[in-house]
């Protein structure tokens, strides 16, 4: 039994269907990493110095989703992840301070994953990631117990779990457990670059049983081979019951049963750092869905959270007021 298993508790009601209210927790299974965010202006100067504002902040797609879900109103959010000894206490403290219940496994060998986020601080605040996954993708079947689903109404998977052997094996075990319990599962594919390396067909085969897919524009197009996000979303919704495609500054598309049902517009924002904007959308979307919102309303909550996220540095919401 892993460290995380000790954090599981019983209670709560049955699972929530898409758009239906639920009593129970959101369990996020995913990555916890340390983000080093370097904001520079204009192109990097090869072979010499580039002036930048550098900050070290807690991150990871799974952890970010969990924190935003709490921030947007989900009362019980739990996170299963794997970290190194080097930063385990810091990450646990940061998650707890954000209202997330951390179910962290401490890796005895690998350090905590680290992502260097290079953010061009010009108007688009576009970012490039340099990723050392470290312990985060060493989450494995031995770190899982079906007891972790006690009191859980919905489970969310970070797509980064699909990009290493141990965590792919974990995904299979988790999906088997959720099917047995009738717990609905959402998934964010996470990275077009890693998807290409893994292979689209292999990824889609591993996703069997996922209820809600939350791809970016690029990921949706890559997964279908179609050039436009609307056609790609519609095609994906023949495979997944609900597809919500995140379009950044163009909002989001909602597709079901082979057709796009709604286009939700983005909110205006002045971007400082786009790191974690998709995670903010996902966390807010899932919080609203658990609260009983229909997908279109939940996507509006997601777009609002994404707008908040791009105006901040780092992928997490603002800290709670301690008062």
N, C-alpha and C positions, 0 to 999 in steps of 0.2 A: 504493500500500500504506500502510495507516494505522499509527499508533504501536502499536496493539494487535496488528497482524499480526506485528510483530517479536517479540512474546512467545509466539507459538505454538510448540509443539514436537511432534515425532513421538513415538510410543510408545504402549503400552497395548494392551488387547485390544478385542474387539468390544463392541457395545452390550448393555446389560442390559435384559431384558424386565421387566415389572411383577412385582415380588416375587422376581426371580432375582438371584443374586450376579453381580457384575461386577468386572473389573479395569479401571481407567481413572478418568478425572477427571470431576468435575462442572463444567460450564461454565454460569455464570449470566450472562445478558444482561439488563442492567437499569440502574436509576437509582442514581446516587451523589449524595447531597445533604448539605448541612449542616443539622442540626436545631437549632433554638433552642427549648428546652423550658422553658416557663413554668408552674410548678406553683403554683396559687392555691387558696384554699379558699372554696367557695360561689360565688354569682353574681358576674360581673364588674360593677364599679361604673362605669356609663356616665358619661362626662364628667369623671371624676376619677381618682384613683389606686386601684389594687388591689394590695395587697401580694402579692408572688410570689417564689419561688425560681427563678432563671433560670440555665440552663446551656446552653452550646453544645457539641454532640457530633456526631460523624460519623453519618450516617444514609443513608436511601434504601432502599426495599424490596428491590431487587436486592442491594445491598451487605450489608444486614442478613441476608438469606437465606444469602449466601455465608459470612459470619462465623459464623453459627450452625451451618452444615453442618460447618465445620472444628471448632468447639467440641464438636460431638456425634460426632466420630470420622471424618469424611471426610478422607483424607490429602491429596488433591490437588483443590483447589477453585480455579477461575479465574473472574475477573470481567471482562467487557467492559462498559465504561461510558464516559460522556463528562463531563468536568468543565471548568471554566474555569481560566484561568491563575492566578486569585486564590487558589485553594486546592488546586491539583493536587498539589503536593508533600505537603501535610498529609494529604490523603486517601490518597495512595499509601502514605505511611508508616503510617497507621492500619491500612490493609488488610494490609500486609505484617506488621505486628506481630501481627495476628490470625491469621496463617497463610494468608491468601488471596493468590494470585498476581494482582496487579492488571494488567489489560490496558487501561489507561486512555488514551483519546484526549483530548488537550487542545484545547479549542475556542478558536480565535483571536479570537472576537468576544464570545460570551456568557459571563457569569459562572457559577460553580457554582450549581446549584439550591439554594434555601433553603426550608425548611419551618418555620414557627412552629407549635409544638405547644402548645396551651393545655390544660393538664391540671387538672381539678378534683380537688384532693387529698382530697376527701371519700371515703367508703367505696368507691365504684365506680371511682375514678381515671379517669373517662371523659375522652376527649380530643377536641379540635376542631383541625383542621389549616387553616392558611393557607399556600397553596402557590405558590411561584414556581419553576417547573420549570427555568428557566435552560437551561444546556447539556445537562441530563440527557435531555431529549426531542429533542435535535438529533442524537442517534445516528442514522446514516443508512447506506444500502447501501455507500457507499464505505469505511465503517469495518469492513466485514466481509470476511473471506476464508475459503473452505472449509478452509484450512489450520488455522484456529482449532479445527476439530473433531479434529485429530490427537490421538490418545490420550484422547479424550473418550468416556465411556460413557453419559452422560446430560446433556441440556441443559435448563435452566430459564429461562423467560421471565417477566419482571415485566410485569404487565398494564398498567403505566403506559406501556409502549411503544406501546400501541394508541391513545393519545390525542393524537398529533400526526402530521402527514403524513410527515415524514422517518422517524420511528421505525416507523410502520406499514409503510412501504416496506421498511425493514430486516427486520421480522418476516417478510414474504413471502419475502425472499431467504434468511433463516435457515431457515425451514421447508422451502424447496426443497433446501437443502444437507443438512438432517438426513434428509429422505426419501431422498436419494441415498445417504447413508451408512448408513441404517438406525438412526440414533441416536434413542432415544425422547425425547419432549419433554413437560415439565410446564409448567403455566401457572397463575399466581395472578391473577385478574381485577383485583385491587388496589383499586378504588374504585367504590362504587355510584353516587356522584355523577357521576363522569366517564363511567361506563357509560350513565347516563341521557342525558347530553349527546351521546355518540357514537351511541347507538341500539343496542338489543339485537340486532336482526337483523343489523346491520352487524358488530357484534362477533363474533357466532357464525359469520358467514361467514368472517371473518378467522382463525378458530381451527381451520379444517380441518386435520387432521393431528396435533392435540395428543392425547397419550396419557393424560395425567393432568391433571384440572382440580381446583384447590384453592380453591374460593370460600368466602367467609364466608356466614353465614346470610342476610344481606341481599342479597348478590350472587346467591346461588342462587335466592332467591325472585324477584328482579328479572329474572333471565335466563329464567325460566319463566313468570312471571305467576301462580305458585301461592303460596298464603299460608303454607304450612308447610314447614319445611326438609326433612322426610323425603320428602314428595311431590316437592318441587323437586329433591332429590338423585337420586331414582329417575328422574325425567324426564330430567335432564341425562345420566344414565348410559346413556340410549338413544343419545346423540350422542357421548359420550366413553367410552373403554374403562373408565376408573376415575375416580370422582368422590369426593373427600374434602372434606366440608363442615365448616368450622371453626365451632363454636358457642360459642366463648369459654368461659364458666364452665359450660357444659353439655357440653363435650367435643367429639366429632367423630363424623360419620356417614360410613360407607364404603358406596358404592353401585356396583354393577356390573350390566350387562345388564338394566337396567330395574327393579331392586329394591335396597332397602337391605339390606346383608349384615351390618352390625355397627354398634353404637353404643358408642364408646369413651368412658368417663367422664373428666371433667377431674380434675386433682389440686387439692387445696386450696391456696390461696395468699392472702396478704394484699397486695392490689394497691397499688402506689405510682404506677405509670405504665403504662398499657396500650399505649403506643406500641411497635409492633414485635412484639407478642405473636404475631400471625399469621405474621409473618416467621420468628420463632423456631420455631413449629410446622413451617413449611414446610422450613426448613433441616434440622431434626432428622429430619423424615419422609424427606426425600430422602437424607440420610446413611444412615439405617437401610435404606432401599430398596436403595441401592447396596451395602450390606453383606450383602444377601441376605435381609433380613426380609420376611415377608409384609405386606401392607398394614395389617392390624389391629395387628400388633406395631409397625410403623413409626408408625402413628397414636398408639400409646401413648407412643412416644418423643417425638412431636410435642407431645402434651399435657403431658408432663413439662417440655419446654423452654419451652412457653408459660407454665407456672406459674413457672418461674425468671425469665422475662422480665418479668412484671408486677410482680415485687418489686424491679425495678431501674429507675432513671431512664435513659431513652434506649432505643433499639432494638437495641443490640448486646449480646453476651454479655460477661462479665467478661474483662478482659485476661489473657493467658497469664502464668503465673508465669515470670519470666525465669531462674530458677535451673535 
